[in-house]
């Protein structure tokens, strides 16, 4: 299996594996696979004895995970993108409030410390990169985790402090603040 996680370390063009030119992308048994969420589920299915499962074993909980991933993708991430991109203060304020609202709704479902309690799941994996990057909107757009509530602060802290999340953080202020 060829894995393309960063352009600088690969020997194959990103476009060879993903026509969108995005990472991560993998080649498995001669087939190109891409999209983060798709790859998470694929790795869960392809290597069940090698990796701890990110999806709950109960089919109802699996469905619940997918519902809340959909919430993250349709409510939280667009709010983050709008907040980051908008230059108008009113649009920024509206986007920030939409983000807080989406975070509050999600955290109401968190059983703590992670979405399903002690089990780190696919929902947490989907949220973690955005928690790691919220320094961008904190420094540049007036975002404050506290405004989403104590539950969000605790959940974000649990994600941020998890060693596996810390080891995968590639978006530090030191390297990216000028770009933002």
N, C-alpha and C positions, 0 to 999 in steps of 0.2 A: 504494500500500500504506500503510495506517495502521498505525503501530507504537505500542503502549502499553507503555512501559518503566517509567514512574513515574507515579503517580496525579497528582502535583502539576503535571505539565506537559501533561497530555492534555486534549483537548477532547471526548473520548468517554468514557462511563462504562465502567469495567472490566467491569461486568456485561453490557454490550452485546456485548463480545467474548468474555468468558469467564464462563460461568454460575457458576463457582467463585469469581469475584471476585479472582482472583490475576493477577499479572503475572510474566513478560511475556506479552503477547497481541498478535496482529497480525490485521489484516484484509487479505486478499489476494484480489483479484478477487471481492470481495463475500462471501468466506467467512471466518469467524472461525477462527483457529488459535491454540492455546495449549499449554502444558506445555513447559518448557524443553528437554527432550531432543527432543521432537517438532519444535520450532522449529529446533533445531540441524541436524537432518537435513533438514528442509524447506529451510532456507536453503542448505545444501550442494547440494541437488538443483535448486533454483529459480535459483540464481545461480552456476553452475559456473565461468563465466569471470570473475566479479567478485571472488570470494573464494577464498582458498586452502582446499582441501578439508580438512575435519577428520577425514574417514574415509579410511582407507588404501584404495588402489586394489585391492589383493589381496583377494579374497573371504574367504579364510581369516583374514586380519588383521582384516577388517571384523567377522567373527564373533567373533574374540578380543576386539575392542574392546567388542562388545555383552555378552560374557560378563563382562568386568571392570566394565562399567557396572552390570550387574545385581548384582555383588558389592558395589559402592559403595552402591547403592540398598537392598540387603537386609541388609547387614552393618554397613557403616560408619555410614551416616546414622541408622539406628535406635539404634545405640550412642551416637552424639552426642546424639540427642534424649533418650534415657533419662538419660544423664549430666547433661544440662542440667536436666531436669525433676525427677528424683528428689531427695527431701530426706533420705532415709535413707542413712547413710554406707555401709552394706554394699551397698546397691543401686548407689550411686555407684561404689564400688570395683569391683563386678562389671561395671558398664557401661564403666568406664575400661579394664579389662583386655580386655573384648570389643572395644573400639575399637582398642587397641594390637594385638591379634591380627589384626583385619581389615586394619589398616594394614600390618602385617608381611607378610601374605599378598599384598596388592596390590603392595607394593614389590618383592617377589621377582620380579615380572614386568616391572618397569620396566627398560628397556634403557638409559636415561639419556641426557641429563638428563631427558627426558620419557618417557612410557610407551613409545612406539615408537622411542626414541632421540632423534635431532635433530628429528624431526617432532613438532610440537605437535599433539595430536589431540583428538578428542572425549572420550576418557577423561580427559585432562588438564583439559579444560573442565569436566567434571562434578565433578572433585575440587577444583579451584581455589577455588571459593567457600567450601568448608569449611575449607580451609587458611587462607584469609583471615580466617575467623571463629573460629579456634581460640583466639584470645586470650580469648574468653568462658569457655571451659572451663579455660583456663590460670589465669585470675584467680579463677574462682569454684568450680572443682571439682578442682583439683590435677592437671590434665592437664600432661604434659611431653612434647614431641615426642621428646626423647631416649629416653624409655622404649620407643618403638616401634622404635628402632634408628637407626644411622647412615644406612642407606639411606633411611629415611623422612625423616630430617632433611634430607638432600641433595635429595630429590625435592621436599619442601615448600618448601625454599629456592628451587629452580629455578622452581617455579610462582610463588612470591611475588615473585620478582625480575623476572619476565617483564613487560616494559612493557605489553603488552596486558592482562594481568591487573591490574596496578596501576591502569591507566586505568579499569577497570570496578569497582573496589572502592567500594562504597557503604556498607559496614558498618564504620565506624571506631569505635574506643573513645571517641573524643572526642564523638561524636554519640549513641552507643547504650549506654554503660556504665550509665546510670541505669535503662534499660529492662530490662537483664539483671540 
